[in-house]
């Protein structure tokens, strides 16, 4: 993902896929209301723009499993380092008839799949791993990240092009769309 100079933009940028931010912002609003529903990231992403979704730090499947239930046209690759959680996620996908695969590894141990969007939840040492995540993300993909000013600063330091959307009812939390 990180191939050259990056610049921050506060308005529309041709390199950033903006088809899903409205529902991502809505889901961010839910973040302040109720944790299980708060992380529903993907809503109105056009299937023709979506090669796939990569979600790591999948844990108990929130919010990715509700996303896949709400949008059966989406397919996701879930990366979860805990073997027990990976087994649970595989069974949940299978039982619910959802499209996706589960990789029981750290993201750093996985070859980046050809996906359009990459997001994560509850990633240990997120800020420290951000540069590796940026370099690892598939070319042409968009990172969907929740964070505050510290994330904004780290994206600037990494020279990444991004857009920041203030989460409704929040003064300090943003959805960052970062693209190469």
Helices and strands as residue ranges (DSSP letters): H 21-33, H 35-38, G 47-49, E 53-56, H 64-70, E 76-79, H 83-96, E 100-103, G 107-109, E 117-120, H 126-136, E 142-147, H 149-157, E 161-166, E 174-179
